[in-house]
Amino acid sequence: MVTVRRSNTILYTDRWAETVAFYRESLSLAVVFENDWFVEFALGPTSFVSVADASRSSIAPGRGDGITLSLQVEDVHVVRADLLRAGVEVAEIGVRWGAEVLDVRDPAGNRVEFWADGTSTI
């Protein structure tokens, strides 16, 4: 059996600067590692998402096809308001599987899904 101690999703993109800015500024994620072509952001104590400049790596850039970062949050209404203030284009909040869901796309085209259990404070 595999014992996972840490999880990191790496997004390879040809829109590196814009995608890094999205996660750093629009989502306000904390940077835990950074160099001139790779930035790692903390999602939680053992969960991370990284953005890699595809032109500086041996892996081709993704186009967002088949990629969803699914992030459970306390309140999708608060997240939506924060994203709107940051100038991010966001959809209306929907309901899937009994949860409130908000979908956005990062500059590389990856889907970022924020969801809450349907008990928001707004």
ZILINTA-V709098 format. One record per helix or strand of 3 or more residues. SS is the DSSP state (helix for helix, strand for strand). FROM is the first residue (numbers start at 1). LEN is the number of residues. Records with the same first field share a line. If there is no record, write none. Layout:
SS=FROM-LEN ; FROM-LEN
//
This chain:
strand=7-7 ; 30-5 ; 38-7 ; 47-7 ; 68-5 ; 94-3 ; 99-7 ; 111-6
helix=16-11 ; 54-3 ; 76-10
//
